[in-house]
Amino acid sequence: MARHRRHHARTPRTLAPLGLAAVATLGAAAPATAAPATAAPSSLPCDDTADVCVDLSAHRAWLTDDGRATSPSMRITAGSAEDPTPTGTFAVQRKERHHVSQEIEGAPMPYAVFFDDEGRAFHGGETDGASHGCIHLEPDDAREVFAALEPGDEVEIVR
């Protein structure tokens, strides 16, 4: 029996209507020769049951459904050797839009999605240096992860 389930429907993105000039311009554009840097790999490193897949070695995360990426690759920062981000499979425990860390001197943790018993979460933050074990995301990515995940959803973190 499959463990994978959907708690909610993802909100589809809509495009603005195009005028005739825009359509003509699009038709004349040269085809892209390389995949964008945000493309998902042909095979994600996580199980098909994960709702979000995090690859610590690649510093990337993806929202997923049935083993397929449903979002572009998101740049992440994870923990340091002193404060590592754990690997394994976890469940989303709770979400807090305006969380403030009590452990890290009142540091803001916007769009926090908690996934373990040690207070680690996905949240908006710096993506240039190591975290204290959380998964830091760019602001837009943190909002997207916050909107997409619900308590009970599966988080898989691999190295």
C-alpha positions in Angstrom: 0.0 0.0 0.0 1.4 3.4 -0.9 2.1 5.8 1.9 1.9 8.9 -0.4 -1.1 11.1 -0.1 -2.0 14.6 -1.0 -3.4 16.8 1.7 -4.2 19.7 -0.6 -4.2 20.8 -4.2 -1.3 23.0 -5.3 -2.3 26.4 -6.6 -1.8 26.5 -10.3 0.3 29.4 -11.6 -1.4 31.5 -14.3 0.1 33.5 -17.1 -0.9 36.9 -18.2 -2.7 37.1 -21.5 -0.4 37.8 -24.5 -1.0 40.3 -27.2 -0.4 39.5 -30.9 3.0 41.3 -30.8 4.1 39.2 -27.9 3.0 36.0 -29.6 4.9 36.9 -32.7 8.0 37.7 -30.6 7.8 34.3 -28.8 7.4 32.5 -32.1 10.6 34.2 -33.4 12.7 33.5 -30.3 15.6 31.1 -30.8 15.2 27.8 -28.9 17.2 27.4 -25.7 20.2 25.1 -26.0 20.8 24.4 -22.3 18.5 23.5 -19.4 18.1 26.3 -16.8 20.1 26.0 -13.6 16.8 25.5 -11.7 15.8 22.4 -13.6 15.2 19.3 -11.6 17.5 16.3 -12.3 16.0 13.6 -14.4 15.8 11.4 -11.2 15.4 13.0 -7.8 17.5 11.5 -5.0 14.4 10.9 -2.7 11.6 8.3 -2.5 8.4 8.7 -4.5 6.5 9.3 -1.2 8.3 12.5 -0.3 6.4 15.8 -0.6 9.7 17.8 -0.4 13.1 16.5 -1.4 16.3 18.1 0.0 19.7 17.2 -1.4 22.3 18.6 1.1 25.3 17.8 -1.2 23.8 19.8 -4.1 22.4 22.5 -1.8 19.0 22.1 -3.5 15.4 21.3 -2.6 12.3 20.5 -4.7 8.6 20.2 -3.9 7.6 16.8 -5.3 4.6 14.6 -6.1 5.0 10.9 -6.8 8.7 11.2 -7.3 8.5 14.2 -9.8 9.5 17.7 -9.1 6.5 20.1 -9.0 8.7 23.2 -8.4 11.9 24.5 -9.9 15.1 23.6 -7.9 15.4 25.8 -4.8 18.8 26.9 -3.5 19.2 26.0 0.2 21.7 26.4 3.0 21.8 23.7 5.6 23.7 23.2 8.9 27.4 23.2 9.6 29.5 20.4 11.0 28.9 21.8 14.5 25.1 22.1 13.9 24.3 19.6 11.2 21.0 19.2 9.4 19.8 15.6 9.9 19.3 13.3 7.1 16.3 10.9 6.8 12.6 11.0 6.5 10.5 13.3 8.7 6.9 14.6 8.8 5.9 18.3 8.8 4.9 19.0 12.4 3.7 22.6 12.3 3.9 25.8 10.4 4.4 29.4 11.8 4.4 32.4 9.5 6.2 34.8 11.8 8.3 32.5 14.0 11.3 34.0 16.0 14.0 31.7 17.3 14.4 31.4 21.0 17.7 29.4 20.6 19.4 31.7 18.2 19.1 35.2 19.9 15.7 36.1 18.5 16.6 35.4 14.9 13.6 35.7 12.5 12.4 32.5 10.9 9.8 33.7 8.4 7.5 31.0 6.8 8.8 28.3 9.2 7.8 24.7 8.4 9.0 22.6 11.3 10.0 19.0 10.6 11.8 17.5 13.6 11.7 17.4 17.4 14.8 19.6 17.7 13.1 22.7 16.3 14.6 22.5 12.8 12.6 24.0 10.0 12.5 25.2 6.4 12.4 29.0 6.6 13.5 32.2 4.9 17.1 33.1 5.6 20.5 33.7 4.3 21.6 31.1 1.6 25.2 32.1 1.5 26.5 30.5 4.8 25.7 27.6 7.1 22.6 27.5 9.3 22.3 26.1 12.8 20.6 23.0 11.4 17.6 24.5 9.6 17.0 24.6 5.9 17.3 28.2 4.8 15.5 29.2 1.6 15.3 32.4 -0.5 12.2 34.5 0.5 10.0 33.5 -2.5 11.0 29.8 -2.1 10.2 29.9 1.7 6.7 31.3 0.9 6.1 28.6 -1.7 7.2 25.8 0.6 5.1 27.2 3.4 2.0 27.4 1.1 2.6 23.9 -0.3 3.3 21.8 2.8 0.9 20.8 5.5 1.4 18.9 8.9 1.9 15.2 8.1 3.5 15.8 4.7 6.7 13.9 4.2 10.1 15.6 4.2 13.1 13.6 2.9 16.7 14.9 3.4 19.6 13.1 1.7 23.3 13.8 1.4 
